């Protein structure tokens, strides 16, 4: 038999704040989770799988309207016509307490209880699927401990949304341990919650398929589901199938010893070209990170808006519409030497170079701008890259921008003055 294991679809994830990115392909990004879900159904039909498992977080929270549920119902009806059952549990994002709107699913969709573990038997296949959904968003008890023991006459699957062994970067919901999962005696554990694909173990198989579609620059690389083949009661093959329609990547460009903006773009262009093959024909969403000690450090900060838009224009030229730059992060360091003299200019430059914010001054500055953060629209403050003007990293970045701008301007004037003096001599 064959089955598909998917998780963390996050259907209609809002992806707030895209409008603040110039030239963002808002329509393609906002529709990406739906298109990935439709491609999951296409795969199930093409492979004629025996069933589909959805291990939580089908939705991204409460629906704005019924269109999200209607879309999912339509996709499941396509599977019903092919007699493919779908077994699913609720995760923390679509917990019973999170959804105020609910639609009756097609009869081929089997939703597990959120009150206690239950077992669904697929008799023609000799399969028992055990699972329990989240009744509330923050489930802190170890749900797997109460799952029933394996039926020795069947192929046993555990369906669980979990932060197994405290996977980093994810809330510790429905905690579990590999030893605890093995104790159930199941043949395959279909997990969800962790967005990075991982085969945790093979005896038994314990698998996170990752999420179906990356939603921001911290969810890079191919995203999709796991296609599982079973023969004579044994898993014989696991195959990751990419289903994402937008692929995220981080492009790091080393600018060591670069002295001009033209030279910056000469290094950015081939780096962007190298990103395209990895997207395999999809829209590629890229975060550029500029690093290294370079003479152009001050200008990058002083002309940040120009640099960002030049990079976006370059991406449009390189990718012919298939490449979009989400952000340009400037993590370079300066190489300009501050004059050693004791004159007023030298003293000022050294003071700027050594400028820093101690914790007390940083706290005072954060308090001053806190009101600004409250007044910002919610969509700018929320999400993976929500903007908080009082956040310590943001304030420190602003300080570095100011230092770079002042040093660049003052050193430039100093060099111009030196040049004039040499010319007069």
C-alpha positions in Angstrom: 0.0 0.0 0.0 0.9 3.7 -0.3 0.0 6.6 1.8 0.8 10.3 2.1 1.9 11.9 5.4 1.5 15.7 5.4 1.3 18.3 8.2 1.3 22.1 8.9 -0.6 23.2 5.7 -1.5 26.5 7.4 -4.2 27.0 4.8 -4.7 30.7 4.1 -1.9 31.8 6.4 -2.3 35.6 6.2 1.4 36.5 5.5 0.7 40.0 6.8 2.8 43.0 6.0 3.7 42.1 2.4 2.5 45.4 1.2 5.4 47.2 2.9 7.8 45.4 0.5 8.1 47.2 -2.8 7.1 45.1 -5.7 6.1 42.1 -3.6 4.1 39.4 -5.6 1.3 39.6 -3.0 -1.2 37.6 -4.9 1.2 34.7 -5.5 2.4 34.6 -2.0 -1.0 34.9 -0.4 -2.4 32.1 -2.6 0.7 29.8 -2.1 -0.8 27.7 0.7 -4.0 26.9 -1.3 -2.0 26.0 -4.4 0.3 23.7 -2.4 -2.8 22.0 -0.8 -4.3 21.5 -4.3 -1.0 20.0 -5.4 -1.1 17.6 -2.4 -4.5 16.3 -3.7 -3.1 16.1 -7.2 -0.2 13.9 -6.0 -2.6 11.7 -4.0 -4.7 11.1 -7.1 -1.7 10.6 -9.4 -0.1 8.1 -7.1 -3.5 6.4 -6.3 -2.6 6.3 -2.6 -4.7 4.3 -0.2 -5.1 7.1 2.3 -3.8 10.6 3.4 -2.7 11.6 6.9 -2.8 15.2 8.0 -0.9 15.6 11.3 -2.3 19.0 12.5 -2.3 22.7 11.7 -4.3 22.3 8.6 -5.5 25.8 9.3 -3.7 28.9 10.6 -6.2 29.9 13.2 -9.8 31.1 13.0 -11.1 31.8 9.5 -12.0 35.3 8.4 -14.9 33.8 6.5 -16.1 30.4 5.3 -14.0 30.5 2.1 -11.1 28.8 3.8 -13.2 25.8 4.9 -15.0 25.7 1.6 -11.8 25.5 -0.3 -10.6 22.5 1.9 -14.0 20.8 1.5 -13.8 21.0 -2.3 -10.2 19.5 -2.3 -11.3 16.7 0.0 -14.3 16.0 -2.3 -11.8 15.4 -5.1 -10.3 12.6 -3.0 -13.7 11.3 -2.0 -14.5 10.7 -5.7 -11.3 8.5 -5.9 -12.3 6.7 -2.6 -9.3 8.0 -0.8 -9.9 8.5 3.0 -8.2 11.4 4.8 -7.4 11.0 8.6 -6.6 14.2 10.4 -6.0 15.7 13.8 -6.1 19.3 15.0 -2.8 21.0 16.0 -2.2 24.1 18.1 -3.2 26.5 15.3 -6.5 24.8 14.5 -7.3 23.5 18.0 -11.0 23.1 18.8 -11.0 26.3 20.9 -9.4 28.3 18.0 -12.0 27.8 15.4 -15.4 29.6 15.7 -16.4 28.6 12.2 -16.7 24.9 11.3 -18.0 23.1 8.2 -19.1 19.5 8.0 -16.3 17.7 6.1 -17.0 15.2 3.3 -17.6 11.6 4.6 -14.1 10.5 3.5 -12.5 12.9 6.0 -12.1 11.3 9.5 -11.3 13.8 12.2 -10.0 12.4 15.5 -11.4 13.4 18.8 -9.8 16.2 20.9 -11.1 14.7 24.2 -9.2 11.4 24.2 -7.1 9.2 21.9 -9.1 7.1 19.5 -8.4 4.4 16.8 -9.6 4.3 13.3 -9.4 0.9 11.5 -8.9 0.7 7.7 -10.0 -2.9 7.5 -9.3 -3.6 3.8 -5.7 -2.5 4.3 -5.1 -4.0 7.7 -4.2 -0.6 9.2 -4.9 1.0 12.6 -4.4 4.7 13.0 -4.3 6.1 16.5 -4.6 9.8 17.2 -5.9 12.7 19.2 -6.3 16.4 18.3 -5.7 19.5 20.4 -8.7 20.7 22.4 -6.9 24.0 23.1 -4.0 25.9 21.6 -1.5 25.2 24.4 -1.6 21.5 25.2 1.2 20.8 27.7 0.5 17.2 28.6 2.1 14.2 26.9 -0.7 13.0 24.7 1.2 10.0 23.4 1.3 8.4 26.8 -2.4 7.7 26.6 -2.4 6.3 23.1 -3.5 2.7 23.0 -1.0 -0.1 22.6 -0.4 -1.5 19.1 -2.7 -4.1 17.6 -0.3 -7.0 16.8 -2.4 -8.0 13.8 -2.4 -4.7 12.1 0.0 -2.1 10.7 -0.1 0.6 13.4 0.3 4.3 12.8 0.4 7.1 15.4 -0.9 10.5 14.3 0.5 13.2 16.6 1.2 16.9 16.7 4.2 17.3 19.0 7.4 19.2 19.9 9.2 15.8 20.2 12.1 16.1 22.6 11.8 19.9 22.6 12.7 20.6 19.0 14.3 24.1 18.9 12.3 27.0 17.5 8.9 25.5 18.3 6.6 25.9 21.2 6.7 22.9 23.6 3.2 21.7 22.8 2.2 18.0 23.4 5.7 17.2 24.5 6.9 13.6 23.8 10.1 11.6 23.7 11.4 9.1 21.2 11.5 6.4 24.0 7.8 7.1 24.8 6.8 6.8 21.1 8.7 3.5 20.8 6.9 2.1 23.8 3.6 2.2 22.0 4.9 -0.5 19.6 3.6 1.3 16.4 5.1 0.8 13.0 5.1 4.4 11.9 4.7 7.8 13.7 3.2 10.5 11.5 4.2 13.7 13.3 3.4 17.4 12.8 4.3 20.8 14.4 8.0 21.0 13.3 8.3 22.8 9.9 11.6 21.2 9.0 11.5 17.8 7.4 13.2 15.2 9.5 13.3 11.4 9.7 13.9 11.1 13.4 14.2 7.3 13.6 13.6 4.2 11.5 12.9 1.6 14.2 10.1 2.4 14.2 9.7 5.1 11.6 9.3 8.5 13.3 8.9 11.3 10.7 8.2 15.0 10.5 7.3 15.8 6.8 7.8 19.5 7.4 5.2 22.1 6.3 3.6 22.1 2.9 4.6 25.6 1.9 7.3 27.9 3.3 5.8 31.1 4.6 8.8 33.3 5.3 12.6 33.5 5.0 13.1 31.2 8.1 11.4 28.4 6.2 13.8 27.8 3.4 14.3 25.0 0.9 11.9 22.4 -0.6 8.6 22.0 1.3 6.0 19.2 0.8 4.9 15.8 2.1 6.2 12.3 2.6 5.1 9.4 0.3 5.3 6.1 2.2 5.3 2.6 0.6 4.6 -0.5 2.7 5.0 -4.1 1.7 4.2 -7.1 3.9 3.7 -4.9 6.9 7.1 -3.2 6.6 7.9 0.3 5.4 10.0 -0.1 2.3 10.4 3.4 1.0 10.0 7.0 2.2 10.1 9.7 -0.5 9.9 13.5 0.1 7.7 15.2 -2.6 8.1 18.9 -3.0 4.7 20.7 -3.3 5.6 24.3 -2.6 4.8 26.9 -5.2 7.1 29.6 -3.7 10.5 28.7 -2.5 12.3 30.7 0.1 16.1 31.1 0.4 18.8 33.2 2.1 21.5 34.4 -0.2 24.7 35.4 1.6 27.0 37.7 -0.4 30.6 38.3 0.9 31.7 41.9 0.2 35.2 41.6 1.7 37.4 44.3 0.3 34.7 45.7 -2.0 35.0 49.5 -2.3 32.2 50.6 -4.6 28.5 50.0 -5.0 29.0 48.8 -8.6 31.3 46.1 -7.2 28.6 45.2 -4.7 26.2 44.5 -7.5 28.8 42.6 -9.4 28.9 40.2 -6.5 25.1 40.1 -5.9 24.2 39.3 -9.4 25.9 35.8 -9.7 24.7 35.0 -6.2 21.1 35.6 -7.3 21.7 33.6 -10.5 22.8 30.7 -8.4 19.5 30.7 -6.4 17.3 30.1 -9.4 18.1 26.4 -10.1 17.3 25.5 -6.5 13.8 26.9 -7.0 13.1 24.3 -9.7 10.9 26.6 -11.8 9.0 28.1 -8.8 8.8 31.7 -7.8 12.0 32.2 -5.7 11.7 34.6 -2.6 15.1 35.6 -1.5 16.6 37.4 1.5 20.0 38.8 0.7 22.5 39.1 3.5 25.6 41.3 2.8 28.6 40.4 4.9 32.3 41.1 5.2 34.7 44.0 6.0 34.5 46.4 3.1 35.2 50.0 2.2 31.6 50.5 1.0 30.2 49.7 4.5 29.2 53.3 5.2 27.6 53.9 1.9 25.5 50.7 2.2 24.0 52.1 5.4 23.8 55.7 4.3 22.1 54.7 1.0 20.2 51.7 2.3 16.9 52.4 0.3 18.8 52.8 -2.9 20.8 49.6 -2.3 17.7 47.6 -1.6 15.9 48.8 -4.7 18.9 48.3 -6.9 19.1 44.7 -5.7 15.4 44.2 -6.4 15.8 45.7 -9.9 18.8 43.3 -10.4 16.6 40.3 -9.3 13.9 41.3 -11.7 16.5 41.4 -14.5 18.1 38.1 -13.6 15.0 36.2 -12.8 12.6 37.6 -15.4 9.8 37.7 -12.9 10.6 34.4 -11.1 12.9 36.0 -8.5 11.8 38.4 -5.8 14.0 40.0 -3.1 12.1 40.1 0.2 14.8 42.0 2.2 18.4 43.1 2.1 20.2 42.7 5.4 23.4 44.7 5.8 25.7 42.9 8.1 29.0 44.4 6.8 31.8 46.0 8.8 33.8 49.1 7.9 37.5 49.3 7.0 38.0 53.0 7.0 40.7 54.3 9.3 40.0 57.1 11.7 42.6 59.9 11.6 45.0 59.6 14.6 45.4 63.3 15.1 44.3 65.2 18.2 42.4 67.8 16.2 38.6 68.4 16.6 37.8 66.2 13.6 39.9 63.2 14.8 38.4 63.4 18.3 34.8 63.6 16.9 35.4 60.6 14.5 36.8 58.5 17.3 33.9 59.4 19.6 31.4 58.3 16.9 33.3 55.1 16.3 33.2 54.2 20.0 29.6 55.2 20.4 27.5 52.5 22.0 24.4 52.2 24.1 24.7 50.8 27.6 21.7 48.9 29.0 20.3 51.9 30.9 20.5 54.3 27.9 19.0 51.5 25.7 16.1 51.1 28.1 15.5 54.9 28.1 15.5 55.0 24.3 13.1 52.0 24.1 10.7 53.7 26.5 10.7 56.8 24.3 9.7 55.0 21.2 7.4 52.4 22.8 4.3 54.6 22.1 5.2 54.6 18.4 5.1 50.8 18.3 1.6 50.8 19.8 0.4 53.2 17.2 1.6 51.0 14.3 -1.0 48.9 12.4 -1.3 45.3 13.7 -0.2 43.8 10.5 3.2 45.6 10.8 3.7 44.5 14.3 2.8 40.8 13.9 4.1 37.9 12.0 7.5 36.3 11.6 9.2 39.6 10.9 7.0 41.9 12.9 8.3 45.4 13.4 8.9 46.6 16.9 10.8 50.0 17.1 11.5 49.5 20.8 13.2 46.1 20.3 16.8 46.0 21.3 18.2 44.5 18.0 16.3 47.2 16.0 17.7 50.0 18.2 21.2 48.7 17.9 20.8 48.4 14.1 19.7 52.0 14.0 22.7 53.0 16.0 25.0 51.2 13.6 23.3 52.9 10.7 23.8 56.3 12.3 27.5 55.6 13.1 28.1 54.4 9.6 26.4 57.4 8.0 28.3 60.0 10.2 31.7 58.3 9.7 31.1 58.0 5.9 30.1 61.7 5.6 32.8 63.1 7.9 35.6 60.9 6.5 34.5 61.8 3.0 34.8 65.4 3.8 38.1 64.8 5.4 39.4 63.1 2.3 38.1 65.8 0.1 39.8 68.5 2.2 43.1 66.6 2.2 42.8 66.3 -1.6 42.3 70.1 -1.9 45.3 70.8 0.3 47.5 68.5 -1.8 46.3 70.1 -5.0 47.1 73.7 -3.7 50.6 72.6 -2.7 
